[in-house]
Amino acid sequence: MAKLVNSIPEAAQEELETYLNEDLRGAVVTVTAPIVDEDGRIYFDEIALRLENRREVVIRAEMRGKWPMLVLEVNTGRGWRNMSVAEDYAEELEDLTAAPWHPEPDTLEEARL
């Protein structure tokens, strides 16, 4: 299991949001459950997507304080769970938050020779 993240730097958050946006823009809708009420309003009980990397996700509403927010759940093959950066974008997060690489002093000396 991926390690828990205490705080993601703002720049990394923005980059991760870009990755998520790209994943969702390339997704294919696989299941919808529309509901039409008596006044003609259209609601959805469920919208399922298949991402380009073949993961299946479901968009659903969840209350966050006073406001409903849309969340993604991912099919792990053993059931559904909320998507998270720590589990589903761990490699990207690691790349975005890694310390810059600096060559070792021995490597610099060898490069000069």
Steps between C-alpha positions, in 0.01 A plus 500: 500500500621850422616723782263765625562856397492773765513803275537528125676820385276735301703468178476120521124524566456706184705255292305204640175677412633530144571123492150425630344734247689328217396155625134601517498677162618179334246282683213312339158493666412133554190518722242767574190479713286801403182584687236734356263641761142615444600860421752388238821553696773250425709348778758225501522230760835388359753586232776245442809566290789299360822701507760464225711288736200259517408580862127515566375792707160619618402862560275546800388779730617524860426765760807699606379718783198689372575446132468199273819419308563246226748227591659220301494139605728252327445130438803322643396159368409405858243768553456875489681765703540877489776609266789679667828652401685280751372181337419589140756767415782402736769492230400839366493644852845359573639654181341837577624515859844341460803704590687627195772263381856617544794296376733359761837680522679184374280500190589863427871421521461203264307718253783755493759236410 
